[in-house]
Amino acid sequence: MKFLLLACSIFVTLNIYVNKSFSQAYKNSSLPVEERVQDLLSRLTTEEKIKQLDMYRGWDISPMGQSHEATVYDTAMISKTLGNYSIGSIHDFYPAYPSLSNKVQQYVITHSRLGIPVMFIEEGLHGYLGKGSTSFPIPLALSATWDTSLIYIVARSIATETRADGTNMILGPLLDIARDPRWGRMEETYGEDTYLVSEIGLAMVKGLQGGNISRADAVISEPKHFAVHGIPEAGSNTTPVNIGLREIRSVYLPTFEKAVKQGNAWGIMAAYHEIDGIPMVDNKWLLTDVLRKEWGFKGFVLSDLGAIKLSLENHQIAKSCTDALAQTLNAGLNMQFYDFGHAEFLHSIDSALQNKMITSTRLDSTVSDVLRVKFRLGLFDKPYIDTTLWSKEKNSPAHQQIALKAAQQSICLLKNEGNILPLKNISSIALIGPMAQSNYLGGYSNTEDTAISLLTGLHQRADKSIKINYAAGISKTNNEEALSTAAKLVKRSDVAIVVLGEDLLEIGEGRDRANLNLSDDQLNLIKIIQQTGKPVVVVLMNGRALCINWVAENIPAIIEGWFGGEKSGLALADVLLGNINPSGKLPVTFPRSVGQIPFYYSHKPTSYHKYVDEKDSSLFCFGYGLSYTTFHYSDLQLPSIPVIADTTIEVKLKITNTGKVFGTEVAQLYVRDVVASVTTPVKVLKAFSRIDLQPNETKEIIFKLNIKDALSIWNREMQYVVEPGEFKIMIGSSSDDIRLKGSIEVK
């Protein structure tokens, strides 16, 4: 009898719980997301709504000091900061152990009236920024692989480690087209070309989100900086951008459009700068008309750090915090990023509502975007992570191998006179330059983690019979002595490897340069080493295109190594010693001088770059990169009859490895619209393909070009159309090394 009564009691309790849960539709996982969003929205107070648009610092949640790693769960601190409210997101938290994020999530859910979970948002441009995670090559180096399948795998690795630590969203990828190497953030980009950036970016977005952001190994991807942030005036970060609408549409928006429409990105970051007098956080045309209405974006837009406040204090287009927030919410932005204090943020939006500067409908729509993403993440149904995943996934052997492969494929061979490389039949190497010991991972990496230096990499990879001697060659106290020591070491060695590049204080966000030359100390060093008469190889470590004219003219072998992530030194050693045949191609143009900037391959016909004191050519062109073997292009096949716009054509050719070693070539297809209603570039990349070939092996490549996607332009009426006429097809090994040419006719 007692058992029966207990059973009845449990049944009644469960029935009450189930009925209560299902009466709150937002808790019912079987209902459509939009229905759940609207149900939850209807239950929120104005204060609760505004809290969902706010981002909190990790330092406000956990006693972290100056580090980017939370180690302690402090009930009193989190209670004082959050009280009994849920918030939109937390950033700069990086839990030292994954159960810490669960504890914070549990507090937010159990102490807020409606149990709305919080999002954890962190950095991860080329690896989750949490300590101990895998660091891949910088984005510019990843793009130099021209390998979208590899980038997808890199992104999956990043997402797996990120979500395993409790983080739901990554601030990336950066999809700005970078055409001014003075800008310190070029290292974070995928380069200068719209098509290459679009394809690499799409692979990253898809890899991060994994097809379903509710998965335990997927995160939200948040492309940035929307839009046209990569060509700031004078190359100085956040300065105005001066550009026409047609160029915005043709060159700078397609990278984001592909990420949204094909990649289904759930986040977007609005940029700092202004275009034509309107700051990006207040640009309704971009944030609403284009992003949401044209492209169908369903996620939420986050301000870049302090960008809304910038409108008030720097752009000066708002007279108060209330005014600034009203403008940006009406434009289509959803969440602030440390712009204003939490109390001021809450009061200002409430004041904007009371004064009818924003409508309740606008506020509801803004909040809905944030809630929708939280539902899509699965946070309402599975808010806590499996704490066993972090130890399994963090810097796993598989991820380390992917990091090594990415570093190997990113390396570009720029010069190899006399086939100095790969190094063979030598007994000693003089490794010169302070950067040979550099273990820098690249920007937006955890500063407590390190890369394998080239010095260490050579010791690990070289045969034990090869003696490797190191000298810095540069000294802050006695530079002449350091130079002399380095020169003597080179004279006693078979070959010199001199590592040159950028000081860490010269690269990254807020570190823009007016001069792109190597430092005087580095130039003096390489000149003295060259004068020894020994064979010299220069290895570059940098995050932007540099002006290295003297090196290019006087040094027989040059390798562009970028900042290659945690396996950088091993990858460089593999290429130098011939374990790996380099296959990287430059994603940016290397100018000869700053005076040539902007210098990019897809320029208009009247962009001549003719000066009385400088050559009109680049130092190294876009798409350039040599190999230890050679490739022959042949048998181009194009449609022989006119084609119509709404079709896909096949462009066929053959490539043969005409050398003696295995190699990988990146074939590049460029297009030129011969006569158009508006001016068009001299050539534009529209397809590329990596192909592996054994010696004397021939393979056929088939490029499938959708005419509408590849050949459309924004005409004089600002319509996106394919105009009939002749289109030149150019295929080659770089933008300047065209091997095959032909034409197609579009009717």
N, C-alpha and C positions, 0 to 999 in steps of 0.2 A: 504493500500500500504506500509506504514511504517512497519507494522507488518510483511508483506511478505519479505521486504528487510532485516529486522532484523533476521528473520528465516533463510533466505538464507545465511546471514553472519555467523550465528552460525553454520550452516551446513558445510560451507566451512572451518571455523576454526577447527571444530571437525575433519573433513576429513583430514585436513593437519596434525593435531596432531596424529590421528590414523595412517596415512600413515608413519609419521615420527617415531612413536613408533615401528611400525612393520618393518620399515626398519632397526631398531636396534633390531635384533633378540633376544638379551639377555633380552629385556624388555617384550617379548611376552611369557606370562605364559602358553600358549597352546603348546609351543614347548618342546621337550625333554630337560632335564637338560644338557646333554652333548653338545647338539647343542648350547644352550645358553652360556655355559661355553666357548666353542671355539670361538663364536662370540665376546664375551666380551674380551677374551684374545687377539684377533686380533686387538683390538682397543687400548690396553694399551701401554703406553710408557715403556721403561725399568725402569724408576724411579717409575712409578705407579705400576709396577709388584713387585718390591722389597718392596715397602711400604706394600703390602699385606702379606708379610712374617714377619712383625714386630709387636710386642706387646708393648703397651704403658701403663704406670702406671696411676691409677686413680688420684694420686697426681698431675700429669701433666695436668689433665683436670679440676680439681676442687680444690679449696683451702681447703684441708681436715686436715691439721696438721698431727698428728700422728695416728689419728683414722682410722678405716676402714669403714667410712661412709661419703659419699658425701652429702652435704646439700645445696650447692649453685651452681647455674648455672652462670658461669663467662664467658661472651662472649669474653672479651679481653684475658683471659687466654687460652681458647680453641683455639682462633684464632691464638695466638702466638705459641701454641704447634703444631697444625695440619695444619695451613695455608689453602691451597686449595687442600688438598689431602685426599683421603680415606686411611685408615690403616687396618691392619689385625684384631687386637683385642685390647680391653682394659681390664685390670685386676686390682684388688684392688680398685674398684670403689664403689660398694654397695650403690646405691642411697637411700637416706632417704625417698623419695617418688617416685613412679614409673614414674611420668611425667618427672622427671629429666633425666632418661635414654632416653625418647622420645625426649627431647630437644637436647641432645647430638647426638642422631641418626639423627635428622633432620638437625643439623649443618653439619654433615659429608656428608649426601646425597646431600644437597643443595649447599655446597661449593666445592665439588669435581667435576671434569670435567664430569665424567660418572655416578655419583650418586651411587657409590658402598657402601652399608651399612657396618657397623662395627659389629663385634661380641663382646658381653660382656661375659667374662669368669671369674668364681669365684669358691670358695671352697664350698664343700658340702658333706663331707664324711659321716656324720650322721646327716645332717640337713643343710639347706642353712645358710651360715655364716652371712647373713644380720641380723642386729639387730631386735629382736622381733620375729624371725622365730622359728619354732618348733625344739627343740633339742632332737634327739633320742639317745639311748645308743651308746657307741663307737662301731666301726665295730667289734672288737673282741667279744663284748657282743652280738651284733646282730647275729653273727655266732653261739654263744652258744645256740641260740633258735633252731637251726637245723630246721627252718621253712621257706621254700622258698616262700610259699604263703604270709606269713606275711612280709617278706623282700620286696617282690614285692609291697605290699601296702605301706610300709614305703617309698620306692623309688618313688612311684607315688605322695605321699604327699610332698616329698622334691622337686620333679620336678614342681609340681603345684605352690608351694610358690616361687620357684626360677624364673620361667618364668613370674609370675605375677609381679615381681619386675624389669623385663626387662632383666634379665640375660639369656643367650642362652646356656651356656655350663658349666658343672660341672667338676672339676678336680678330677675324681674318677669314679668307685671305685678302691681301692688299691688291686691288685690281686697277690701281692707277696706271696710266700709260706714262712712263718716265722718259722725258726727252731733254732733261737738263741735269747732267751729272754733278753740277754744283750742289744740287739738293742732297742733303745728307741721307735721305730715306730711300735713295735709289736701291740700296741693298735689300730693302723689304719688298721690292716690286718684282714683277716678272719681265720687265724690260720695256722696250719702246714700241713694240708692234701690237696692233689691235688683235689680229688673229691669234698670234702666239700667246698673248696674255689671256685671251678668251678661252683658248683650249686648255692651257695649263691651269687657269683659274677654275674652269668647269670641273676638271679632274679633281682638284683639291676640294671644291664644294661637295661634290658627290661622295668623295672618300670620307670627309668629315661627317657627313650626315648619314651615310650608310644606307640610304634608301628609306629609312624610317628613324626619326630622331628619338623615338621612345625606346630604341634598343639599348641594351646595357653597354654597347661598344660604339655609340654614336653621340654626336654633339651637334648643336646648332652652329652653322657656319654663318659668319657675319661679314660679307664683303664690304670693303672700305677703300678709299674715303669718297663718299658719294657727294659730288662728282667733280672730275677734272682737277684733282688736287696735285698731280704729279708734274705740273709745269708752272710752278709759282714764279712770280715776277722776280727777276734777278737770281733765281734759284734759291731764294730765301724762304724757309718754311712758313706756311700760313699766309703769305702775301697774296695780293689780288691776282686773279687770272684774267687775262685779256684775250678773248676768243669769240668767234662768231658761232651762231646757232648751228649752221650746217656742219662745221667742224666738230662741234660737240656731239652732234648726232652721228656723224660718220666715223669718228675716231675714238671718242672717249666713253660714250654710253654703251656700245655693243658688249664690252667686257662684263658690265653689270647686267645687261639684258639677258645674256646667255646664262649667267649664274642664277638669275631669278626664274626665267622661263623654262630653261632646260635642267638646271640644277636644283630648282625649287628651294633656294636659300630662304631661311626663315628669319634672318636678321640682316640689317643694313646699318652702317654707320655714316651719319652725315658729317661732312668735312668742316674744317675751320674757316676756310677762305670765302671770298666773295667773287661773284662774276657779275659784271655790269651793275654794280651797286647793290646787289642783293646777296647777303650771307647765305651759305648753303643751308643752315638750319632754319632759315626763313623762306626758302625757295619752294613755294607751293607748286609751281610748275613741275619741278623735279620730284618732290616728295609725294605729291598726290596725283597730279595729272599723268606724269610719265610712269612712275614707279607702281602706283596702285591701279590707276584706270587703264593705262596702255598695257602694262606688263602683268597685271593681275597679282601683284605681291600681296600676301596674306599675313606676313609676319609683322615685326615691330622695328621701328627706327630708333637707334640710340644716338645721342649726341656724342661727338668726340669730346674728350676730356676738357671741360670748361668752354665749349664752343658757344653755348647759349649766353654765358656770361660775357664772352667776347663781343657779342652783339651789343651788349649794354655798355661795356667799358672801352672797347677798341673801335668796333665798327660805328658805334654811336648812332644806332638807328632805333633805339628804345630809350625811354625816359625813366624807366623804373624796372625792378625785377618783375613786377606784375605784367608790365607791358612786354618785356622780353619773352616771358613764358607764354603769354597769350599769343604773340606773333608766331612763335615756333610751334605751338600746339595746333593753331589754325592752319599752319603750312603742312602739317602731317607728321611731325616728330612725336615720339611716344615716351621717351625716358631720358632723364637728365643723367649726366656723368660728372658728378662732383661739382656741378655748377654753383649751386647755392646751398646754404645750410638747410637741414631738414625742416626746421620750424619755419624758416623764411619761405622755403619752397611750398610748404603746405598752405601757409597764410596767403601767399601771392596768388596761387591758382584759385583758392577759395575767393579771394578778392576779385579776381578776374571774372569769376562766375557771377558774383553779386553785382558787379558793375557791367555785366552783359558784354564783356570783352571777349568771352568765349561762351558758347551755349552749353547747356547740359547735354545736348545731343552730341556735340563735339567732344566733350569730356568722355562720354560713354563710349564713343567710337574709339577714342585713344586708348582707353583702359581695356576695351575688348581685344585689341590687337595683342596686348601683353598677356592677357588671360588665355587667349587662343593658343599662344605658343606654349604656355605652361601645360595646358591640356595635351597638346601634341607631343610634348616631351614625356608624357605619362606620369607627371609628378603627382597628380591627384590620386592616381591608382597605385603607383609604385614609387613613393617618394624617397625610399631609402636604397642605397647601393649595396651590392654584395661586397663586404669588406675583405673577402679573400682574393678579389681580382687584382688589387694593386700590386701585391707581392709577386703575382704571376706575370703581370704584364709590364711592370715598370722596367725599362731598359732591358727587356728580355733578349736572349741571344738572337732570336729571329729579327727583332727590331734593330739590333746592332748591325746585323748583316745587311739589312735594307739601307741603313745609314751609310755603310761602307760602299755599297753599290751606287747609291745616289752621288756620293762624293766622287767616286771614280768616273762616272759618266758626266759629271759637271765640268771636269777639267778640259780646258781648251788649249790645244797646241797652236801657238801663234806664229812660231818661226822655228825652222830646223835646218839651217844651212849645213851642208856637208853631212847630213844625217848623224849629227852628234848624238842625238837621242834615238833609241834608248841607249843607256850607258852599258857598253859591253867591253869585255877584255880590259878591265881596269883593276888596279890593285889598291888605289887610294882615292878618296874624295875629300876635298876641302869644302866644308859647308860654312858659308859666311853670311853674317847678318843677324841682328838681334831677333828678327822675326822667325828665324829658323827654330827658335825655342818657344815661339808663341803657341799658347794653348787656348787662344781666344775662339769662342764658339760662334761669334756673330751677334748682331743686335737682337734684342728681345730673347736673350737666353739667360738661364739661371747663372748668375755670376759665381755661384759656389761650385758649379760643375766645370769641367775643363775638357779641352780637346787633346788628342794625341798630336804632339808637335812633329814637324818634319824631321828634326834630329832624332827623336824617339822612333819615328816610323822607319827611317833608314836603318837604324840599328836592328830593328825587328825584321826588316824585309831583306836587307842585303846579305849576300853570302859572307860567311865568317872570315873568308880570306881577304875581303875588302876592308881596308882600314878607313874609318870615317873620323876626320879631325874637324873640330869646330872652333871658330873664332868669331866674335861679335863684329869686329872691324869698326865699330862706332862706340865711342865712350864719352860720357858727360864730363869726365875729369881730364883725360889726356887722349884726345882724338888722334893725334899724330902717331903716338905709340900704338894705339889700337889698329890703325891702318897699316902700319909697318908690320905688326905681328900677323895680320891677316894676309898681307902680300907674301910674306915669307912662307906661310903655311901653304898658300896656293902653289908657289914655286916647287915645293916638295911633293906636290900631289899630281895625279894624272888629269884631274878635271876639277873645276870650281863650280859649285852651285851657290849662287848668291840670291838670297831671299829679300825681296823688296816689296814695298806696298804702303799701306796707310797706317799711321799711328791711330790707336784706338780713340784718341781724343778728336780725331778728324772725321769720324764716320758715325752715322746714326741720327736719330731724331734730334733736331736742334743743332746739328753740327754741319752746317752748310759751308761750302768753300768757295772762295773767289779765285783760287788758283788750283789747278788740277795736276801740277807737276809733282814729281818726286821731291822729297826734301833735299836741301843742299848736302846734308851729311850722306844721304843715300847715293846721290849722284857722284859725289867725290869718291865714295867707296867703290862703286861699280867701275868708275873710270880707272882707278888705280889697279883693280883686279884685272881689268881688260888689258892693261899695259904689261902685265906679266907674260903675255904671249901664250898662256895656257888656254885650252878650250874652256869656254864659260857658258853656263846655263843660268838664266834668270828665272826665278819662280816668283810670281806675283801673288800677294795676298791682299785683297782689297774688296770693297763693297760697291764700287762704282766704276764707270769708265774713267781711265786716267790718260793724261798726256805724257807719253813715255818716248818721245821722239828720239832722243840720243840712244836709248837702249835699243829701240827698234832698228836703228841704222847701224849700230856698232856691235851688237851682241848676236852671235849666230843662232842661239836657241832660246826661246821664250815660252814659258808655260803660264797660263792664267789659272791660278788655283783657287781664287776667291777666298771666302771663309767657309771651309767645307764641313763644319760640324764636328762632332766628337771623333770621327775617324779620318779627319783631314790629313794628318801626317802619313797614315798608312796608304791612303789613296794616292797621294802625291808620290810616295816612294814607289808604289806599284807602277805608275806611269813612267817615272824616271828610269826605272830598272827594266822596263819592258814587260812586266807581268801583265799589264793591261795596255791595250792600244787606245790612246785617247780618242774620244768621239764627240766631245762637247762642241757646241757652236755658240758664238756670241749672241746674246739676246739684246745687246745694245751696241751702238756704234761708238768706236773709240775716236774722238777728234784729235787733231794735231795741236790745237790750241783752244783756249777758252773763247777767243774771239770768233770761232766758227759756230759756237752754240747759239741756237739749237741746230744740231746736225743729226739728222736721221735719214735712213735710206728712202723712205716713202714720201719724199718731198714733192712739191709741185714743180712743174716744168720751169718756172721762172725763178726757182730757188737755186741760184748758181753757186754761191759760196766762192765768189771771185774777189780776191784781195791782191793788192800790190805787194804785200809782205807775207803772204802765206799761200800754200798750195790749195787747190780747190777740191782735193780728195780727202777722204778720211784716212786715219792711220790704220785702223782695222775695221772692216765693214760689218754690218749686221749679218748674222748667219755664218760668219767665218770661223773656221777651225780646221786644222790640218790633221793628218793621220800618219801612222808609220807605214802605211801602204798607200796605193793610188787607186783611183776609180775612174772607169770609162763609162760615159753615158751614150746610149745609142737607141735607134729604132723608135723615135717618137711617133705615136699614132694619135691623131685627132679626128673628130668628126669631119667628114669631107663635104657635107651638105649643111645648109643653114639650120640652126636649132631654134626652138621656141623657148620662151622664158620659163615656162612651168615644167621643165624637164631636168633630169640628171644625166650628165654625160660622163663618159669614161675617157680619161687621158692615160695612155699607156706608154711605157718606155722600158728600157733594159739598162741595168747597171752591172758592170763586171769589175771584180777585184783584180787589178792588173799587177799587183805587187806580190810579195813573197810571204806575207803573214796575214792572219785573220784580221778583219777590220769591220767597223760599223760606219756606214755613211748615212747622213741625214739629207735626203733629197728634198729640195724646196721648190715649190711651184708658185710663180708670181704671175700677176695679170696686169695688163695695161689697157684701159679703155681708150681707144684711139681717138675718137671724136665724141664728145659728150656735151650736154647742154650747160654744164658747169665744169670748172676746172677740176681735174682729177690727178692723183699722184702719178709719177713716172712708172712706178711699179708697186704692187701691193701683194703681200704674201696671202695665199688663199688655201694652201695645203702643204703638208710635209709628211715625210715618212722615214722612220729609222729602218735600216736594212742591214742584216748581218751577212757577211760574205767570206767564205774561205778563199784562199789564193786560187785565181783563175776561175772562180765560180761566177756564174751569171744568173741574175734573177730578174723577173719582170715585176714592175711596180704598176699598180692600177690606181690612179687617183679618181675618185668619184666626185664630180663637181655638180652641186645643185645650182643651176643657173641663177635662180632667184636669190639664193643666199650669197653666192659668190660675186655676182655682177651688178646687184642693185646699187643705186646711188640716190641721194636726196637731191632732186632736180630743182629747178628755179622756183617751182611752186611749193617746195618743201614736201613733195610726195616721194615716197620710197618706191622706186620703180626700176625696172630693167629697160634701158633704152636700146633700140635696135642699132646694129652696126658691127664693126669689126673689133675684136678683142685679141690682143697679143697674149700668147701663152709662153712663158719663159721658165725653164727648169734648169736648176743648177745646184752647185755645192755651197753657194752663198749668194747674197743679194748682188754682189759684183762679179761673181764667177758663174755666169750663165752658160750652160753647155748645149742646151737644145732650145730651139725657138719654132714657133708656129703661130697660126691664127685660127680663130673660129668666127663664124658669122652668126649673129643672133637676129632673128626676124621678128 
